[in-house]
Amino acid sequence: MRAAASGTVAFALALFVATTAVADERAAELVALPEPARLGRLVSPAPGSQMPLVIILPDALGEDGRSEPYVDSLLARGIATLVLGLGDDLETAPSPVEPAASPAAAALALAWAADAGFAAARIGLLGFGLGGRAAMATEAGLPVAALYPGCTDLPPRAAAPALVLQGGERARDCDVVAARGDVTVQVLHGAGHAWDALGAIWPSLGPVLPDPAGGGLLRAQTSLDATLAAAEAVADWFTTYLLTPQRSAAR
C-alpha cells in the first residue's frame, strides 16, 4: 500500500523542490500541521493570504502527484492551494490509509488557514476518492468538489455548494445524487476510476486503489484527456464560488 515514512517524506521534499523550481511565479512552502493532517504544501500565485484558497485532500494512499494538474489550473485563476497527504515524520508509523483523507484533517487545515489570514468565505475543499468523501462530510459550509468519490451513499450537503465529478463507467447512483438538488453531478463519459493517477511512480496499468464507497479495490483507469477536462472544470467551478463577488457575498 503506502511507502514507508522515510520514502514519503523524501517524495514530499522532492515534490516541494520541483514545484518551487518549475515557475518563478509560484510561492511554495511546506506547512506542518497536527495529526492527522500532518505535512502539507502551500502553493500561491504570490506571497500572502489575500487570495482564495482550496484545501486538497488526498485519496487513501496519500498525495502521489495527481493533484498537480488541479493546482496548476487553480493557480492560473489566482487561487492558492494547500495539498495534504504528503506524509509524516520519520518517527510516525505509516498507515495503510492516509490519515489526511479525513474530515478531521480538513478541519485542522481550515483552522490553520484561518490563523494564516485566509478569509473563510474564500476557502474551498477538493478531494480525490476517499478524500472527496471526507470533504463532502466536512461540516464547514464551504464549497466542496469531490473527484470520483462514488455516488452510492454519498453524504448529503447542508446549504453548501458541492460538485461531484464521476467517471461514466462508475456512475452508479449518480442520478440519485443529482436528483437531490444539493449536489451538482458532472459525469465524464468514457472515463473510469481515478483518471488522474498518471504519475511515473505507478505501473503502466495504473494503481489499484481502495473503493471510496467501500466494497474492495478498484483499478485506476488513467486518461490524460479526462484529467485535463476535470482540472479545468474544477478550477472554473471554484472560480464561480470563490472569486465571483456576487456568489461570495451571498455565502
C-alpha positions in Angstrom: 0.0 0.0 0.0 1.7 3.2 1.1 5.5 3.6 1.1 7.4 3.8 4.4 7.5 7.1 6.2 11.0 7.9 5.1 10.1 7.4 1.4 7.0 9.5 1.8 9.0 12.4 3.3 11.6 12.1 0.6 8.8 12.3 -2.1 7.3 15.3 -0.3 10.6 17.1 -0.3 11.3 16.3 -3.9 7.9 17.4 -4.9 8.4 20.7 -3.0 11.7 21.3 -4.7 10.3 20.5 -8.1 7.3 22.8 -7.5 9.5 25.7 -6.4 11.7 25.3 -9.5 9.0 24.9 -12.1 7.8 28.5 -12.2 9.1 31.7 -10.5 5.5 33.0 -10.0 4.8 30.2 -7.5 5.2 31.0 -3.9 5.5 27.4 -2.4 6.2 26.3 1.2 5.8 23.2 3.3 3.3 23.6 6.2 3.5 21.4 9.3 0.0 20.6 10.7 -1.1 18.5 13.7 -2.2 14.9 13.3 -3.9 13.6 11.2 -3.3 16.4 8.7 0.4 16.4 9.1 2.6 17.8 6.2 1.0 20.0 3.6 2.3 22.0 0.6 1.0 25.6 0.1 1.3 26.9 -3.4 0.2 30.5 -4.0 0.2 32.8 -7.1 2.1 35.3 -4.9 3.2 35.6 -1.2 0.5 36.4 1.3 -3.0 35.3 2.2 -5.2 37.9 0.3 -6.5 35.3 -2.2 -8.9 32.4 -2.3 -7.6 29.0 -1.1 -8.6 25.4 -2.0 -7.5 22.8 0.5 -6.9 19.4 -1.3 -7.5 16.1 0.5 -5.7 13.0 -0.9 -7.0 9.6 -1.8 -6.5 6.6 0.5 -2.8 6.2 -0.5 -1.8 9.8 0.1 -0.5 12.5 -2.2 1.0 10.8 -5.3 1.3 13.7 -7.7 -2.2 13.6 -9.1 -3.1 17.0 -7.5 -0.6 18.8 -9.8 -3.0 19.5 -12.8 -5.6 20.9 -10.4 -3.0 23.0 -8.6 -1.9 24.4 -12.0 -5.4 25.2 -13.2 -6.4 26.8 -9.9 -3.1 28.8 -9.8 -3.8 30.1 -13.3 -7.0 31.6 -11.9 -5.4 33.3 -8.9 -6.4 30.6 -6.4 -3.9 29.2 -3.8 -3.8 25.5 -2.8 -2.9 23.6 0.3 -2.2 20.0 -0.6 -2.4 17.5 2.2 -1.2 13.9 2.4 2.5 14.5 1.7 3.4 12.2 4.6 4.7 12.3 8.1 7.9 12.5 10.1 10.3 9.6 10.5 9.0 8.8 14.0 5.4 8.2 12.9 4.5 4.7 11.7 3.0 4.5 8.2 -0.7 3.9 7.9 -2.4 1.7 5.3 -4.9 4.5 4.7 -3.7 8.1 4.5 -4.9 9.9 7.7 -5.2 13.2 5.8 -8.1 11.8 3.8 -10.5 12.6 6.6 -12.9 15.3 7.8 -10.6 15.7 10.9 -7.6 16.6 8.7 -9.8 19.0 6.7 -10.9 20.7 10.0 -7.3 21.2 11.1 -6.3 22.6 7.7 -9.2 25.0 7.9 -8.1 26.1 11.3 -4.6 26.7 10.0 -6.0 28.8 7.1 -8.0 31.0 9.5 -4.9 31.6 11.6 -2.9 32.3 8.5 -5.3 35.1 7.5 -7.3 33.4 4.7 -10.9 34.6 4.6 -13.4 31.9 5.4 -15.7 33.0 2.6 -13.0 32.4 0.1 -11.9 28.8 1.1 -13.0 25.6 -0.6 -12.3 21.9 -0.3 -11.2 19.5 -3.1 -10.8 15.7 -2.5 -9.7 12.7 -4.5 -11.6 9.4 -4.0 -11.8 8.8 -0.2 -10.6 12.4 0.3 -13.6 13.5 -1.8 -16.0 11.7 0.6 -14.2 13.3 3.5 -14.6 16.7 2.0 -18.3 16.1 1.4 -18.7 15.1 5.1 -16.9 18.2 6.4 -19.3 20.4 8.4 -17.9 23.8 7.4 -20.4 25.2 4.9 -17.7 25.6 2.3 -17.8 24.9 -1.4 -16.7 21.3 -2.0 -15.6 19.4 -5.1 -15.2 15.7 -5.0 -13.4 13.6 -7.7 -14.7 10.1 -8.2 -16.0 9.6 -4.6 -18.6 7.1 -5.8 -22.2 8.2 -5.7 -23.5 5.3 -3.6 -24.4 6.5 -0.1 -22.7 9.8 -0.7 -23.1 12.1 2.3 -25.7 14.9 1.7 -24.6 18.6 1.8 -26.3 21.1 4.0 -26.7 24.6 2.5 -23.3 24.5 0.8 -22.5 24.1 -2.9 -20.9 20.8 -4.0 -19.6 19.4 -7.3 -19.1 15.7 -7.9 -17.1 14.6 -10.9 -17.5 10.9 -11.6 -16.3 8.7 -14.5 -19.1 7.5 -16.7 -18.0 3.9 -16.3 -18.5 4.1 -12.5 -21.5 6.4 -12.3 -23.9 4.1 -10.4 -26.4 6.0 -8.3 -25.2 9.4 -9.6 -28.7 10.1 -10.9 -30.0 9.7 -7.4 -27.5 12.2 -6.1 -28.2 14.7 -8.9 -31.9 14.4 -8.2 -31.4 15.5 -4.6 -30.6 19.1 -5.7 -27.8 19.7 -3.1 -25.0 18.5 -5.4 -24.1 19.2 -9.0 -23.0 15.9 -10.6 -20.8 16.1 -13.7 -20.2 12.7 -15.4 -17.1 12.4 -17.5 -18.3 10.0 -20.2 -15.8 7.3 -21.2 -13.7 7.8 -18.0 -13.3 5.2 -15.3 -12.0 5.5 -11.7 -9.0 7.7 -10.8 -8.4 9.0 -14.3 -5.7 11.4 -13.0 -3.4 8.7 -11.4 -0.9 9.2 -14.2 2.4 9.5 -12.3 5.5 7.6 -13.4 5.7 6.1 -9.9 2.8 3.8 -10.8 2.9 0.7 -13.1 1.7 1.4 -16.6 -1.8 -0.1 -15.9 -2.4 2.3 -13.1 -2.6 1.7 -9.3 -5.1 -0.5 -7.5 -7.0 1.8 -5.1 -9.5 1.3 -2.3 -13.1 1.8 -3.5 -14.1 5.2 -1.8 -17.7 3.8 -1.5 -16.5 0.6 0.1 -16.5 -2.9 -1.2 -13.0 -3.7 -2.2 -10.4 -2.4 -4.7 -10.6 -0.6 -8.0 -8.1 -0.3 -10.8 -7.4 3.2 -11.8 -8.2 3.9 -15.5 -5.9 6.7 -16.3 -6.7 9.3 -19.0 -4.8 12.4 -19.8 -7.9 13.9 -21.6 -10.2 13.3 -18.7 -7.6 14.7 -16.3 -7.2 18.0 -18.2 -11.0 18.3 -18.6 -11.5 17.6 -14.9 -8.8 20.1 -13.8 -10.4 22.9 -15.9 -14.0 22.0 -14.7 -12.9 22.1 -11.1 -11.0 25.4 -11.5 -13.9 27.0 -13.3 -16.3 25.8 -10.6 -14.2 27.2 -7.7 -13.7 30.4 -9.6 -17.5 30.9 -9.6 -17.8 30.4 -5.8 -14.5 31.9 -4.6 -13.8 34.7 -7.0 -17.2 35.9 -8.2 -18.2 38.8 -5.9 -21.9 38.1 -6.0 -21.5 34.4 -5.1 -19.1 35.3 -2.3 -21.3 37.9 -0.8 -24.3 35.5 -0.8 -22.5 32.9 1.4 
